[in-house]
Amino acid sequence: MRPVPSATVRLDAPRTALREIAKGSAWLLGTAAAVRLAEVVVGRNPLVAALVGAIIVDLGTYRVGVRWDPDPSTGKEPRARAFRGIGLGLGVALVLVVVPLLVAVLAGFATVSAGSPSSSLGFALLRAAAVATRDELLYRGLPLVVAARAGLGPRFGIGYAVLAGVAALALVPGASWEALVLAAAQGALFAVLWARTGVAWASVAAHAGFTLLAGVGLRGGLLDVTWKSGLLGDGPRARGVVALVAAAVAVGMAIAAWKKLPARAVETADA
């Protein structure tokens, strides 16, 4: 068999990368459209919509090669990785909420009083986990897998993830520019967590933790925060200086995670 000329290999590589990116983008858009259609069908119940969306995305992205943990080994190690990832993610979420909140209180932008925890926190936690699963698999896991399959490395996947997450939020009516900045910073952080740990757990836990704490948690579930300027919240609700502080904290943690966490390959499965 005659060897393939090196020039041909160089020419084929960009074509292969573009083909994989196009396929990945089609899967992302198609899955997002299916989620939106399902949300319309199930109506206005946010918990049911989030759960259905998470199931659709989990099934759809699995077909592309996205895995919660790509290591097929059995025993204690996968559980240990899951627990480590969840612990790391929840710690990240706590910092993402507490630091901007402290800055807001010290600057006079917010006042804090004790909340009144109730059983609604359980439903809020379930919804936060479903939303995080849906968004992280679709907007972080899928871009990272596409980048790996295209041979472009995790940095491209992280950039792709940031653009995908921001584009999705930009389509939401009423999203502030500060919310878009925060979404970009968080997208980078969550993608770095996934890329460096090699599993979904830290990314999903960080997203779920932030959604819970910055949402119901600051609206009476854990604390009752009165905002005099700006708002720390999930999705399109964030605005003002406090949202930009949260974005800066996210960028700082993304840089720290990239430098400190040991790199692990994001594995893929053939579609």
NUNU-132999 format. One record per residue: residue number from 1; x, y negated, z negated of N, C-alpha, C, O, CB in turn. Coordinates in pm, whole numbers, plus 50000, padded with zeros to 5 digits. Glycine has a CB too. Example, Ala and Ser with C-alpha at 12.3 -4.5 7.8 and 13.67 -1.06 7.14 Angstrom:
BEGIN
PT torvex neast nnorth nup caeast canorth caup ceast cnorth cup oeast onorth oup cbeast cbnorth cbup
PT 1 51319 50569 49220 51230 50450 49220 51320 50330 49220 51424 50332 49154 51131 50447 49095
PT 2 51285 50225 49292 51367 50106 49286 51290 49997 49213 51341 49886 49196 51408 50060 49428
END
This chain:
BEGIN
PT torvex neast nnorth nup caeast canorth caup ceast cnorth cup oeast onorth oup cbeast cbnorth cbup
PT 1 50085 50120 50000 50000 50000 50000 50088 49876 50000 50182 49865 49921 49904 49999 49876
PT 2 50058 49784 50089 50136 49662 50098 50101 49569 49984 49983 49555 49952 50114 49592 50233
PT 3 50201 49503 49922 50172 49413 49810 50094 49290 49857 50111 49245 49970 50302 49369 49741
PT 4 50010 49238 49770 49935 49117 49802 50026 48998 49793 50092 48981 49691 49813 49100 49708
PT 5 50034 48915 49895 50122 48798 49890 50086 48709 49773 49969 48692 49739 50113 48718 50021
PT 6 50190 48650 49709 50167 48566 49592 50081 48445 49626 50004 48399 49542 50299 48521 49533
PT 7 50093 48393 49748 50013 48277 49787 49865 48311 49786 49781 48228 49749 50055 48226 49925
PT 8 49833 48435 49827 49693 48477 49827 49640 48486 49684 49526 48448 49657 49678 48612 49897
PT 9 49724 48537 49592 49684 48545 49452 49656 48407 49397 49557 48386 49325 49792 48615 49369
PT 10 49743 48311 49430 49724 48174 49381 49596 48113 49437 49528 48039 49366 49843 48086 49417
PT 11 49564 48143 49561 49442 48088 49621 49318 48153 49563 49215 48087 49547 49445 48106 49773
PT 12 49326 48284 49531 49210 48354 49480 49177 48316 49337 49061 48320 49297 49231 48503 49489
PT 13 49279 48278 49259 49255 48248 49117 49157 48133 49097 49064 48148 49018 49386 48214 49050
PT 14 49174 48017 49167 49075 47910 49149 48936 47950 49194 48837 47910 49134 49119 47787 49225
PT 15 48928 48030 49301 48797 48074 49350 48729 48163 49246 48609 48151 49222 48811 48150 49483
PT 16 48806 48252 49185 48751 48339 49082 48704 48257 48963 48596 48282 48909 48854 48443 49037
PT 17 48784 48158 48921 48746 48075 48808 48618 47998 48837 48528 47991 48753 48859 47977 48774
PT 18 48609 47941 48957 48488 47866 48993 48366 47958 48998 48257 47920 48957 48507 47796 49129
PT 19 48386 48078 49049 48276 48173 49056 48227 48212 48917 48106 48221 48894 48318 48298 49134
PT 20 48319 48234 48825 48280 48270 48689 48212 48153 48618 48116 48173 48544 48401 48315 48609
PT 21 48262 48033 48640 48199 47915 48580 48058 47896 48633 47966 47865 48558 48283 47789 48606
PT 22 48041 47915 48764 47908 47901 48824 47812 48005 48768 47697 47974 48737 47916 47913 48976
PT 23 47859 48130 48756 47774 48236 48701 47738 48206 48556 47623 48223 48515 47845 48373 48710
PT 24 47837 48162 48479 47810 48130 48339 47713 48015 48323 47627 48017 48236 47939 48098 48269
PT 25 47728 47913 48408 47637 47798 48402 47495 47840 48440 47398 47792 48381 47686 47686 48496
PT 26 47483 47929 48538 47350 47977 48576 47285 48054 48461 47166 48037 48435 47360 48067 48700
PT 27 47363 48138 48393 47309 48209 48277 47267 48112 48168 47161 48129 48107 47413 48308 48222
PT 28 47350 48010 48143 47318 47913 48037 47188 47840 48069 47099 47830 47985 47434 47812 48020
PT 29 47178 47788 48191 47058 47714 48230 46935 47803 48232 46827 47763 48188 47077 47649 48367
PT 30 46951 47924 48283 46838 48016 48288 46790 48055 48149 46669 48061 48124 46875 48139 48366
PT 31 46883 48083 48059 46846 48120 47923 46781 48003 47851 46682 48020 47779 46968 48169 47844
PT 32 46838 47883 47869 46779 47764 47807 46637 47740 47858 46548 47704 47781 46866 47641 47834
PT 33 46615 47761 47987 46481 47746 48044 46385 47848 47985 46270 47816 47957 46485 47759 48196
PT 34 46431 47973 47967 46347 48076 47908 46309 48041 47765 46196 48064 47722 46417 48212 47912
PT 35 46404 47985 47691 46375 47943 47554 46271 47832 47552 46178 47833 47471 46505 47895 47483
PT 36 46287 47737 47642 46191 47626 47647 46051 47676 47683 45952 47630 47625 46237 47520 47750
PT 37 46043 47768 47776 45914 47824 47814 45850 47898 47696 45730 47886 47672 45929 47919 47934
PT 38 45932 47973 47623 45881 48046 47507 45830 47950 47401 45729 47977 47336 45989 48137 47448
PT 39 45899 47837 47382 45856 47739 47283 45720 47681 47320 45636 47657 47233 45959 47626 47270
PT 40 45699 47658 47449 45569 47608 47494 45459 47711 47468 45348 47676 47427 45574 47572 47644
PT 41 45492 47837 47491 45392 47943 47474 45353 47962 47328 45235 47978 47297 45445 48074 47531
PT 42 45452 47961 47237 45422 47989 47096 45360 47869 47026 45308 47883 46915 45548 48030 47023
PT 43 45366 47752 47087 45302 47635 47027 45396 47554 46940 45517 47554 46959 45183 47679 46946
PT 44 45337 47486 46842 45413 47388 46766 45470 47440 46635 45525 47362 46557 45328 47270 46738
PT 45 45459 47568 46607 45517 47622 46485 45669 47627 46499 45720 47710 46574 45459 47764 46454
PT 46 45743 47541 46428 45888 47534 46449 45962 47660 46407 46063 47694 46468 45944 47417 46374
PT 47 45914 47729 46304 45981 47850 46260 45967 47960 46363 46066 48026 46398 45924 47895 46126
PT 48 45846 47982 46413 45824 48086 46513 45901 48054 46640 45962 48142 46700 45674 48101 46544
PT 49 45899 47927 46682 45971 47887 46803 46121 47913 46789 46185 47961 46882 45947 47740 46833
PT 50 46175 47882 46671 46318 47903 46649 46353 48051 46651 46454 48091 46708 46362 47841 46516
PT 51 46269 48133 46588 46295 48277 46585 46287 48339 46724 46373 48419 46763 46196 48347 46491
PT 52 46184 48300 46800 46171 48352 46937 46289 48307 47022 46343 48385 47100 46039 48306 47000
PT 53 46328 48181 47008 46442 48130 47084 46570 48204 47052 46649 48234 47141 46460 47983 47058
PT 54 46590 48234 46923 46712 48306 46883 46715 48446 46943 46820 48492 46988 46720 48316 46730
PT 55 46601 48513 46945 46595 48648 47003 46624 48644 47152 46701 48726 47203 46456 48711 46978
PT 56 46563 48549 47223 46585 48537 47367 46731 48510 47399 46789 48572 47488 46497 48426 47426
PT 57 46791 48418 47324 46931 48384 47350 47023 48499 47315 47119 48526 47387 46971 48259 47271
PT 58 46995 48568 47205 47078 48682 47167 47077 48788 47276 47182 48841 47313 47029 48741 47034
PT 59 46960 48820 47328 46949 48920 47434 47015 48871 47563 47086 48947 47629 46802 48956 47460
PT 60 46990 48745 47598 47044 48693 47723 47195 48681 47723 47260 48721 47820 46984 48560 47752
PT 61 47252 48627 47615 47397 48608 47611 47471 48741 47591 47587 48753 47631 47434 48511 47500
PT 62 47406 48838 47530 47469 48970 47516 47497 49030 47653 47600 49095 47674 47380 49066 47434
PT 63 47406 49006 47747 47423 49058 47883 47546 48997 47949 47609 49060 48035 47298 49031 47967
PT 64 47581 48875 47911 47696 48807 47970 47826 48848 47902 47934 48830 47958 47679 48656 47962
PT 65 47817 48903 47784 47938 48946 47714 47962 48878 47582 48068 48898 47522 48054 48923 47800
PT 66 47867 48796 47533 47884 48730 47405 47855 48831 47294 47753 48898 47295 47790 48606 47394
PT 67 47947 48840 47200 47933 48934 47089 47953 48861 46956 48038 48773 46945 48034 49051 47102
PT 68 47874 48898 46857 47896 48844 46723 48035 48882 46675 48106 48800 46616 47788 48896 46625
PT 69 48074 49005 46699 48207 49053 46663 48249 49150 46773 48194 49259 46782 48209 49123 46520
PT 70 48346 49112 46856 48382 49198 46970 48461 49322 46933 48484 49408 47018 48462 49119 47068
PT 71 48503 49333 46806 48578 49451 46764 48480 49565 46735 48398 49552 46645 48666 49420 46638
PT 72 48488 49676 46810 48392 49785 46793 48420 49875 46673 48350 49974 46652 48389 49868 46916
PT 73 48521 49843 46593 48556 49929 46481 48443 49935 46379 48361 49843 46370 48685 49879 46414
PT 74 48440 50041 46305 48338 50060 46202 48403 50056 46064 48526 50046 46053 48262 50194 46223
PT 75 48322 50064 45961 48375 50062 45826 48364 49926 45763 48273 49849 45795 48518 50106 45826
PT 76 48456 49895 45672 48447 49773 45593 48497 49649 45666 48456 49538 45633 48524 49789 45465
PT 77 48584 49665 45764 48647 49548 45826 48548 49455 45894 48557 49334 45873 48750 49593 45926
PT 78 48452 49504 45974 48354 49410 46032 48274 49335 45927 48246 49217 45944 48260 49485 46123
PT 79 48237 49402 45818 48165 49335 45711 48252 49230 45645 48205 49121 45611 48116 49436 45607
PT 80 48379 49264 45626 48471 49167 45566 48487 49044 45654 48488 48932 45605 48609 49233 45541
PT 81 48499 49066 45786 48509 48952 45877 48383 48867 45871 48390 48744 45875 48533 49000 46021
PT 82 48267 48933 45863 48141 48860 45856 48134 48775 45729 48098 48658 45735 48022 48956 45862
PT 83 48168 48834 45616 48162 48760 45490 48262 48644 45488 48231 48535 45440 48189 48853 45372
PT 84 48382 48669 45541 48481 48561 45547 48432 48448 45636 48445 48330 45602 48616 48614 45600
PT 85 48375 48485 45750 48325 48383 45842 48211 48303 45782 48207 48181 45794 48280 48446 45971
PT 86 48117 48371 45716 48004 48302 45654 48053 48208 45544 48007 48095 45533 47903 48404 45598
PT 87 48147 48256 45462 48201 48170 45357 48270 48048 45413 48252 47937 45362 48297 48248 45271
PT 88 48351 48068 45518 48419 47956 45582 48319 47857 45640 48332 47736 45623 48514 48005 45691
PT 89 48218 47910 45709 48118 47822 45771 48039 47741 45670 48015 47623 45691 48024 47903 45855
PT 90 47999 47804 45560 47923 47732 45459 48009 47625 45392 47959 47518 45359 47869 47829 45354
PT 91 48137 47654 45373 48227 47553 45319 48240 47433 45412 48240 47318 45368 48364 47612 45292
PT 92 48251 47461 45542 48258 47354 45642 48130 47270 45639 48137 47148 45645 48280 47413 45782
PT 93 48014 47336 45632 47887 47265 45629 47877 47174 45507 47829 47062 45516 47771 47364 45630
PT 94 47923 47223 45393 47917 47144 45270 48000 47017 45284 47956 46909 45245 47966 47227 45151
PT 95 48120 47030 45339 48205 46912 45360 48140 46816 45459 48144 46695 45439 48345 46954 45410
PT 96 48081 46870 45565 48017 46787 45667 47903 46702 45611 47872 46596 45665 47965 46874 45779
PT 97 47841 46747 45505 47729 46674 45446 47774 46589 45328 47736 46472 45319 47619 46771 45401
PT 98 47854 46645 45239 47889 46576 45115 47976 46453 45140 47950 46348 45081 47961 46671 45022
PT 99 48077 46464 45225 48168 46351 45247 48094 46230 45307 48106 46121 45252 48283 46392 45340
PT 100 48018 46245 45417 47943 46129 45468 47842 46075 45368 47821 45954 45360 47872 46166 45597
PT 101 47777 46164 45290 47680 46118 45191 47748 46035 45083 47695 45931 45043 47607 46237 45128
PT 102 47864 46078 45036 47938 46000 44936 47978 45864 44992 47967 45763 44922 48062 46076 44890
PT 103 48024 45861 45115 48060 45733 45179 47939 45642 45187 47949 45523 45159 48119 45757 45320
PT 104 47824 45697 45225 47702 45618 45236 47659 45562 45100 47617 45447 45091 47589 45702 45296
PT 105 47669 45643 44997 47631 45598 44862 47726 45488 44814 47681 45386 44761 47630 45716 44763
PT 106 47856 45508 44831 47954 45409 44787 47942 45278 44864 47969 45171 44810 48095 45465 44802
PT 107 47902 45287 44992 47886 45167 45074 47751 45100 45055 47726 44993 45111 47905 45202 45221
PT 108 47664 45161 44977 47532 45104 44954 47432 45133 45064 47328 45068 45073 47544 44957 44937
PT 109 47464 45231 45148 47373 45266 45257 47264 45365 45214 47166 45384 45285 47451 45324 45372
PT 110 47283 45427 45098 47187 45529 45054 47185 45537 44902 47285 45507 44837 47221 45667 45115
PT 111 47072 45577 44848 47060 45608 44706 47014 45752 44692 46939 45803 44776 46962 45511 44634
PT 112 47059 45818 44585 47032 45960 44568 46965 45986 44434 47006 45931 44332 47161 46041 44579
PT 113 46863 46068 44436 46798 46114 44314 46779 46265 44324 46797 46324 44431 46661 46041 44291
PT 114 46742 46327 44213 46725 46472 44212 46606 46513 44296 46504 46445 44299 46708 46522 44069
PT 115 46619 46625 44364 46510 46677 44445 46423 46771 44364 46442 46789 44244 46564 46748 44566
PT 116 46327 46830 44433 46235 46926 44371 46232 47052 44455 46146 47067 44542 46092 46866 44356
PT 117 46326 47144 44430 46331 47268 44509 46201 47346 44501 46137 47352 44395 46446 47356 44463
PT 118 46162 47405 44612 46040 47485 44616 46060 47603 44710 46167 47621 44768 45919 47400 44661
PT 119 45954 47683 44724 45962 47799 44811 45982 47761 44957 46022 47845 45038 45837 47883 44797
PT 120 45955 47635 44993 45974 47592 45132 46120 47598 45174 46150 47603 45293 45921 47450 45150
PT 121 46210 47599 45076 46352 47611 45109 46381 47744 45179 46469 47751 45265 46438 47597 44983
PT 122 46309 47849 45141 46329 47979 45204 46293 47975 45351 46366 48028 45435 46247 48085 45135
PT 123 46181 47912 45384 46141 47899 45524 46239 47810 45600 46271 47835 45716 45998 47844 45536
PT 124 46286 47703 45532 46382 47614 45595 46513 47686 45625 46574 47664 45729 46408 47492 45506
PT 125 46555 47773 45532 46677 47850 45553 46663 47945 45671 46754 47959 45752 46713 47928 45426
PT 126 46548 48011 45680 46524 48104 45790 46525 48030 45924 46583 48077 46021 46390 48177 45771
PT 127 46460 47914 45928 46458 47836 46052 46599 47787 46087 46640 47792 46203 46361 47716 46040
PT 128 46674 47740 45987 46809 47691 46013 46897 47802 46069 46976 47779 46160 46871 47635 45884
PT 129 46884 47924 46015 46962 48036 46065 46924 48070 46208 47011 48102 46290 46943 48158 45975
PT 130 46794 48064 46239 46749 48094 46375 46798 47989 46474 46846 48022 46582 46596 48104 46380
PT 131 46785 47863 46437 46832 47754 46524 46983 47765 46547 47030 47750 46660 46797 47615 46462
PT 132 47056 47792 46441 47201 47804 46454 47239 47921 46543 47328 47910 46627 47266 47819 46317
PT 133 47171 48035 46526 47197 48151 46612 47171 48117 46758 47253 48145 46845 47111 48270 46569
PT 134 47057 48056 46783 47020 48019 46920 47124 47927 46983 47172 47953 47093 46883 47952 46922
PT 135 47158 47819 46913 47247 47718 46971 47392 47763 46979 47462 47732 47076 47238 47591 46892
PT 136 47438 47836 46878 47579 47876 46879 47606 47983 46984 47709 47976 47052 47619 47926 46742
PT 137 47519 48080 46997 47539 48181 47101 47534 48119 47240 47612 48156 47328 47433 48291 47088
PT 138 47441 48025 47260 47422 47968 47393 47523 47860 47426 47578 47858 47536 47283 47911 47404
PT 139 47548 47769 47331 47631 47652 47361 47775 47663 47315 47857 47578 47352 47569 47532 47299
PT 140 47810 47762 47237 47947 47784 47198 47998 47920 47246 48101 47928 47313 47961 47773 47047
PT 141 47926 48027 47213 47972 48160 47252 47980 48178 47402 48081 48227 47453 47882 48263 47194
PT 142 47876 48139 47473 47874 48158 47618 47984 48079 47688 48055 48138 47771 47739 48117 47673
PT 143 48004 47949 47661 48115 47878 47725 48251 47939 47695 48337 47942 47783 48114 47735 47682
PT 144 48272 47986 47574 48402 48046 47541 48424 48176 47618 48535 48203 47664 48412 48071 47391
PT 145 48319 48255 47632 48330 48380 47708 48353 48349 47856 48435 48414 47921 48203 48466 47691
PT 146 48283 48250 47909 48301 48212 48050 48445 48165 48073 48507 48203 48172 48201 48100 48090
PT 147 48496 48084 47981 48633 48036 47996 48733 48150 47993 48828 48153 48071 48666 47935 47887
PT 148 48712 48247 47901 48802 48361 47893 48797 48445 48020 48901 48489 48070 48767 48448 47773
PT 149 48676 48466 48072 48661 48548 48192 48721 48477 48314 48771 48542 48405 48513 48580 48217
PT 150 48715 48344 48315 48771 48268 48427 48921 48248 48414 48985 48195 48504 48703 48134 48438
PT 151 48978 48291 48302 49121 48277 48282 49164 48136 48250 49277 48098 48280 49193 48325 48401
PT 152 49075 48056 48191 49104 47914 48167 49138 47883 48022 49175 47770 47991 48987 47831 48209
PT 153 49127 47979 47933 49170 47958 47796 49067 47890 47709 48969 47835 47760 49295 47878 47796
PT 154 49088 47894 47576 48989 47841 47482 48970 47689 47488 48862 47640 47459 49027 47879 47344
PT 155 49074 47615 47526 49058 47469 47530 48951 47429 47632 48871 47340 47606 49192 47401 47565
PT 156 48951 47495 47747 48847 47468 47846 48711 47508 47790 48613 47436 47807 48875 47542 47978
PT 157 48705 47624 47725 48579 47669 47667 48526 47573 47563 48405 47550 47556 48597 47805 47605
PT 158 48614 47515 47482 48571 47418 47381 48515 47293 47448 48412 47242 47406 48688 47382 47288
PT 159 48584 47245 47551 48532 47128 47623 48399 47157 47690 48308 47073 47689 48633 47083 47727
PT 160 48387 47274 47747 48262 47317 47810 48150 47323 47705 48038 47281 47731 48279 47456 47878
PT 161 48183 47375 47587 48085 47386 47479 48038 47248 47435 47919 47227 47410 48144 47462 47360
PT 162 48130 47154 47424 48093 47018 47384 47997 46956 47485 47896 46899 47447 48219 46930 47370
PT 163 48030 46968 47612 47944 46911 47717 47806 46976 47717 47704 46908 47733 48009 46926 47855
PT 164 47802 47108 47700 47674 47179 47702 47585 47135 47586 47466 47109 47604 47696 47331 47696
PT 165 47642 47125 47467 47564 47086 47350 47514 46942 47358 47400 46913 47323 47645 47103 47227
PT 166 47600 46853 47405 47561 46713 47416 47455 46695 47524 47360 46618 47506 47682 46625 47446
PT 167 47471 46765 47636 47372 46755 47744 47235 46801 47697 47134 46741 47732 47417 46837 47865
PT 168 47232 46909 47619 47103 46958 47569 47037 46857 47477 46916 46837 47486 47122 47090 47494
PT 169 47115 46792 47389 47057 46694 47297 47016 46567 47371 46919 46502 47334 47156 46661 47186
PT 170 47092 46532 47475 47060 46410 47550 46923 46416 47616 46863 46313 47646 47166 46385 47656
PT 171 46873 46537 47640 46742 46554 47702 46628 46540 47600 46511 46535 47639 46733 46689 47770
PT 172 46662 46534 47471 46559 46521 47367 46518 46375 47355 46604 46290 47334 46611 46576 47230
PT 173 46389 46344 47367 46345 46204 47356 46382 46145 47220 46363 46209 47116 46194 46194 47378
PT 174 46434 46024 47222 46465 45954 47098 46601 45982 47039 46632 45930 46932 46365 45987 46999
PT 175 46683 46062 47105 46816 46090 47052 46902 45965 47057 46916 45904 47163 46883 46205 47131
PT 176 46959 45926 46945 47043 45806 46939 47182 45836 46992 47223 45952 47001 47050 45752 46794
PT 177 47255 45730 47026 47390 45751 47074 47480 45804 46963 47574 45880 46989 47448 45621 47132
PT 178 47452 45764 46839 47529 45819 46727 47504 45969 46712 47596 46043 46679 47493 45746 46597
PT 179 47381 46012 46737 47350 46155 46731 47428 46231 46838 47473 46343 46814 47199 46179 46747
PT 180 47444 46172 46955 47520 46236 47062 47668 46246 47026 47733 46347 47055 47504 46159 47194
PT 181 47722 46141 46963 47861 46145 46918 47880 46255 46813 47976 46332 46818 47904 46008 46861
PT 182 47786 46262 46719 47794 46365 46616 47781 46505 46677 47851 46597 46636 47686 46343 46511
PT 183 47692 46520 46774 47676 46649 46840 47803 46691 46912 47840 46809 46909 47560 46644 46939
PT 184 47870 46597 46975 47996 46628 47043 48103 46672 46943 48174 46770 46966 48045 46507 47124
PT 185 48113 46599 46831 48214 46633 46731 48185 46768 46667 48275 46849 46649 48221 46524 46623
PT 186 48058 46792 46633 48021 46920 46574 48038 47034 46674 48080 47144 46638 47877 46916 46523
PT 187 48005 47007 46800 48023 47110 46902 48169 47152 46912 48199 47271 46925 47974 47060 47037
PT 188 48259 47054 46907 48402 47086 46910 48442 47168 46787 48516 47266 46799 48486 46957 46918
PT 189 48394 47126 46670 48428 47197 46547 48376 47341 46549 48450 47434 46519 48371 47124 46426
PT 190 48250 47359 46584 48192 47493 46584 48259 47582 46688 48281 47701 46664 48041 47486 46610
PT 191 48292 47525 46803 48360 47603 46907 48501 47643 46862 48546 47754 46890 48368 47522 47038
PT 192 48571 47552 46793 48704 47585 46742 48695 47697 46639 48776 47789 46639 48771 47460 46679
PT 193 48594 47689 46551 48577 47796 46451 48558 47931 46520 48617 48031 46479 48456 47766 46360
PT 194 48475 47933 46624 48451 48059 46696 48578 48105 46766 48616 48222 46758 48338 48043 46799
PT 195 48645 48012 46836 48764 48049 46913 48877 48099 46823 48949 48192 46859 48812 47931 46996
PT 196 48893 48037 46707 49005 48074 46621 48977 48200 46539 49069 48278 46512 49037 47961 46528
PT 197 48851 48222 46500 48821 48343 46423 48790 48461 46513 48806 48576 46471 48704 48317 46329
PT 198 48745 48435 46637 48711 48541 46730 48575 48602 46709 48536 48693 46782 48812 48646 46722
PT 199 48500 48554 46609 48365 48606 46581 48270 48488 46564 48312 48374 46549 48365 48697 46454
PT 200 48139 48520 46566 48038 48414 46563 48004 48364 46424 47944 48258 46409 47914 48462 46629
PT 201 48041 48439 46322 47986 48415 46189 48015 48276 46134 47925 48211 46081 48040 48516 46095
PT 202 48139 48228 46145 48173 48098 46089 48098 47986 46160 48047 47894 46096 48324 48074 46098
PT 203 48092 47994 46291 48023 47892 46370 47875 47887 46336 47820 47779 46313 48041 47920 46520
PT 204 47810 48003 46332 47667 48008 46302 47639 47961 46159 47545 47886 46136 47612 48151 46324
PT 205 47721 48005 46064 47700 47966 45925 47720 47817 45905 47644 47754 45831 47794 48043 45834
PT 206 47820 47759 45971 47843 47615 45959 47726 47536 46016 47681 47439 45955 47973 47575 46030
PT 207 47676 47578 46131 47563 47511 46194 47438 47525 46107 47367 47427 46084 47537 47568 46334
PT 208 47411 47646 46060 47292 47669 45977 47301 47590 45847 47203 47531 45802 47274 47818 45948
PT 209 47418 47592 45786 47435 47519 45660 47414 47370 45676 47350 47307 45593 47572 47543 45604
PT 210 47468 47313 45785 47448 47170 45806 47302 47139 45833 47248 47042 45780 47535 47121 45923
PT 211 47237 47221 45916 47096 47198 45947 47011 47201 45821 46922 47118 45804 47046 47303 46047
PT 212 47038 47296 45732 46961 47307 45608 46990 47191 45512 46898 47127 45462 46992 47441 45539
PT 213 47118 47165 45488 47155 47065 45389 47119 46923 45435 47064 46845 45358 47303 47073 45360
PT 214 47150 46891 45561 47123 46756 45611 46977 46736 45645 46933 46622 45665 47208 46728 45732
PT 215 46901 46844 45653 46758 46833 45681 46676 46837 45553 46668 46736 45483 46714 46945 45774
PT 216 46616 46950 45524 46532 46964 45405 46611 46939 45277 46556 46888 45179 46470 47104 45400
PT 217 46738 46974 45276 46820 46959 45156 46829 46816 45107 46830 46793 44986 46956 47010 45181
PT 218 46835 46720 45198 46844 46579 45159 46708 46510 45159 46699 46391 45130 46938 46505 45253
PT 219 46604 46584 45190 46470 46525 45192 46383 46583 45079 46264 46606 45096 46402 46550 45328
PT 220 46446 46606 44967 46373 46653 44850 46396 46797 44815 46366 46837 44702 46231 46632 44870
PT 221 46448 46878 44907 46469 47019 44880 46577 47041 44775 46561 47126 44687 46505 47090 45006
PT 222 46686 46967 44785 46794 46972 44686 46818 46834 44626 46827 46818 44504 46923 47026 44750
PT 223 46828 46736 44713 46842 46596 44673 46736 46514 44746 46689 46552 44853 46986 46542 44704
PT 224 46701 46402 44686 46608 46311 44752 46685 46184 44785 46712 46102 44697 46483 46280 44661
PT 225 46720 46167 44913 46804 46056 44956 46718 45950 45024 46640 45980 45115 46915 46106 45052
PT 226 46733 45827 44979 46667 45714 45042 46771 45638 45123 46868 45586 45068 46598 45621 44937
PT 227 46750 45632 45253 46847 45569 45342 46813 45421 45362 46704 45388 45408 46852 45642 45478
PT 228 46907 45334 45328 46890 45191 45351 46946 45149 45487 46904 45049 45545 46957 45110 45239
PT 229 47041 45225 45535 47101 45201 45666 47151 45332 45722 47224 45405 45656 47216 45097 45658
PT 230 47110 45363 45845 47153 45487 45907 47078 45607 45853 46986 45593 45772 47301 45506 45888
PT 231 47119 45725 45899 47054 45849 45857 47145 45966 45892 47194 45977 46005 46914 45866 45924
PT 232 47167 46052 45794 47241 46176 45820 47138 46287 45838 47064 46319 45745 47341 46209 45703
PT 233 47134 46344 45956 47037 46448 45984 47085 46536 46097 47188 46510 46158 46902 46387 46018
PT 234 47008 46640 46124 47043 46732 46232 46973 46689 46361 46870 46622 46357 47006 46876 46195
PT 235 47029 46729 46473 46967 46699 46602 46964 46550 46633 47061 46479 46606 46827 46754 46606
PT 236 46854 46502 46689 46847 46363 46734 46824 46262 46622 46823 46142 46648 46738 46349 46835
PT 237 46807 46307 46498 46769 46217 46389 46885 46133 46340 46862 46024 46287 46711 46296 46275
PT 238 47007 46179 46354 47123 46109 46298 47143 45973 46364 47124 45957 46485 47250 46194 46315
PT 239 47180 45876 46283 47207 45743 46338 47289 45661 46237 47299 45697 46120 47074 45669 46373
PT 240 47345 45552 46286 47417 45460 46198 47557 45505 46164 47610 45602 46217 47340 45441 46073
PT 241 47617 45428 46070 47756 45451 46031 47775 45590 45970 47877 45655 45993 47801 45344 45932
PT 242 47677 45636 45892 47692 45765 45826 47704 45878 45927 47778 45974 45903 47574 45792 45732
PT 243 47635 45869 46039 47647 45971 46144 47787 45967 46206 47843 46071 46239 47539 45950 46253
PT 244 47842 45848 46223 47976 45837 46280 48081 45887 46182 48182 45945 46223 48005 45693 46319
PT 245 48059 45864 46052 48150 45920 45951 48147 46073 45957 48251 46138 45952 48113 45871 45808
PT 246 48027 46129 45969 48014 46275 45981 48086 46326 46105 48149 46431 46102 47866 46315 45985
PT 247 48078 46250 46215 48147 46288 46337 48298 46287 46317 48368 46377 46362 48108 46195 46453
PT 248 48348 46184 46248 48492 46176 46221 48538 46291 46133 48645 46348 46155 48527 46043 46154
PT 249 48457 46327 46033 48490 46441 45947 48494 46570 46030 48583 46653 46011 48387 46454 45832
PT 250 48398 46586 46121 48394 46705 46206 48518 46714 46293 48576 46822 46308 48269 46705 46292
PT 251 48559 46602 46351 48679 46602 46436 48802 46637 46353 48887 46715 46397 48699 46464 46504
PT 252 48812 46580 46233 48925 46611 46147 48932 46758 46111 49039 46818 46114 48918 46529 46021
PT 253 48818 46816 46079 48816 46959 46045 48844 47045 46167 48905 47151 46155 48683 46997 45984
PT 254 48800 47001 46285 48828 47078 46407 48978 47083 46433 49032 47187 46470 48756 47016 46528
PT 255 49045 46970 46414 49191 46966 46434 49261 47053 46331 49353 47127 46364 49244 46821 46424
PT 256 49216 47045 46205 49276 47126 46100 49255 47275 46125 49346 47355 46106 49219 47087 45964
PT 257 49133 47311 46167 49104 47452 46194 49188 47504 46310 49235 47618 46307 48955 47471 46225
PT 258 49206 47422 46412 49286 47464 46528 49431 47489 46488 49495 47579 46541 49279 47358 46638
PT 259 49481 47409 46394 49621 47423 46353 49642 47531 46248 49745 47599 46246 49673 47292 46301
PT 260 49543 47547 46159 49564 47634 46043 49515 47778 46064 49578 47873 46019 49495 47576 45925
PT 261 49401 47793 46133 49347 47928 46147 49426 48007 46249 49460 47952 46354 49198 47923 46186
PT 262 49456 48134 46222 49527 48216 46321 49443 48237 46445 49323 48263 46435 49567 48351 46261
PT 263 49505 48226 46560 49432 48240 46686 49394 48385 46710 49474 48476 46691 49515 48187 46802
PT 264 49269 48406 46754 49222 48539 46791 49157 48529 46928 49087 48432 46957 49123 48597 46685
PT 265 49180 48628 47010 49127 48625 47147 48975 48641 47146 48920 48719 47069 49191 48736 47232
PT 266 48908 48566 47233 48765 48583 47252 48747 48689 47361 48773 48663 47479 48696 48448 47291
PT 267 48702 48806 47322 48690 48917 47417 48560 48908 47494 48463 48848 47447 48699 49051 47345
PT 268 48558 48967 47610 48439 48964 47695 48404 49104 47741 48486 49196 47738 48461 48872 47817
PT 269 48281 49116 47782 48234 49241 47845 48191 49209 47986 48145 49098 48014 48116 49308 47764
PT 270 48206 49305 48076 48167 49280 48215 48017 49261 48224 47940 49336 48164 48212 49395 48306
PT 271 47975 49160 48300 47832 49134 48318 47779 49224 48427 47660 49218 48458 47805 48986 48353
END
